[in-house]
Amino acid sequence: MSIGNAAWFAIVGLLPPDVAGLSAILVPVVAMVAGAVVHAEPLGPPQWLAIVCCVGSLWLVVRVPRAATGSADAV
């Protein structure tokens, strides 16, 4: 575990702050998937819900907003 933490902090230090912050959201997802693949741990409904929430939150942050429709003066 200490090797993983050392590698994580070495890589995160190279990233811009906004990317480093967003990548932290995926840490639990990677841990759950790795546990399922390596140790055959089951992924039940709570785990899938957590994965969907993490991925959904990332999608909301990184998606490109659509151009506003209508006049900019109309409030």
C-alpha positions as CSV (number, residue, x, y, z in Angstrom):
1,M,0.0,0.0,0.0
2,S,2.8,2.4,0.7
3,I,4.2,1.9,-2.8
4,G,0.8,2.7,-4.2
5,N,0.6,5.9,-2.1
6,A,4.1,7.0,-3.1
7,A,3.3,6.4,-6.7
8,W,0.0,8.3,-6.4
9,F,1.5,11.4,-4.8
10,A,4.4,11.4,-7.3
11,I,1.9,11.3,-10.2
12,V,-0.6,13.8,-8.7
13,G,2.2,16.3,-8.1
14,L,2.7,16.4,-11.9
15,L,-0.9,17.2,-12.7
16,P,-2.6,20.5,-12.7
17,P,-4.7,21.1,-9.5
18,D,-8.1,20.8,-11.3
19,V,-7.2,17.4,-12.9
20,A,-5.7,16.1,-9.6
21,G,-8.8,17.0,-7.7
22,L,-11.1,15.3,-10.3
23,S,-8.9,12.2,-10.4
24,A,-9.4,11.7,-6.7
25,I,-13.1,11.0,-7.4
26,L,-12.1,7.9,-9.3
27,V,-9.9,6.4,-6.6
28,P,-12.9,4.4,-5.0
29,V,-14.0,3.3,-8.4
30,V,-10.6,1.9,-9.3
31,A,-10.4,0.2,-5.8
32,M,-13.8,-1.5,-6.2
33,V,-13.1,-2.7,-9.7
34,A,-9.6,-3.9,-8.8
35,G,-11.0,-5.8,-5.8
36,A,-13.6,-7.4,-8.0
37,V,-11.0,-8.4,-10.7
38,V,-8.1,-9.4,-8.4
39,H,-9.8,-10.8,-5.4
40,A,-13.2,-11.8,-6.9
41,E,-15.0,-9.5,-4.5
42,P,-18.7,-9.1,-5.5
43,L,-20.0,-5.8,-6.8
44,G,-23.5,-5.5,-5.4
45,P,-26.1,-2.8,-5.9
46,P,-24.5,-0.3,-3.4
47,Q,-21.1,-0.6,-5.2
48,W,-22.7,-0.1,-8.6
49,L,-24.6,2.9,-7.3
50,A,-21.4,4.4,-6.0
51,I,-19.7,3.8,-9.3
52,V,-22.6,5.5,-11.2
53,C,-22.5,8.4,-8.8
54,C,-18.7,8.9,-9.2
55,V,-18.8,8.6,-12.9
56,G,-21.9,10.8,-13.1
57,S,-20.3,13.5,-11.0
58,L,-17.2,13.5,-13.2
59,W,-19.4,13.7,-16.3
60,L,-21.3,16.8,-14.9
61,V,-18.0,18.5,-14.2
62,V,-16.1,17.8,-17.5
63,R,-18.9,18.0,-20.0
64,V,-18.9,21.0,-22.3
65,P,-21.9,23.2,-21.7
66,R,-24.1,23.9,-24.6
67,A,-24.5,27.4,-25.9
68,A,-27.3,29.3,-24.3
69,T,-30.4,29.7,-26.5
70,G,-32.2,33.0,-26.8
71,S,-31.0,36.5,-26.3
72,A,-28.4,37.3,-23.6
73,D,-30.6,40.3,-22.6
74,A,-33.6,38.2,-21.8
75,V,-33.6,37.4,-18.1
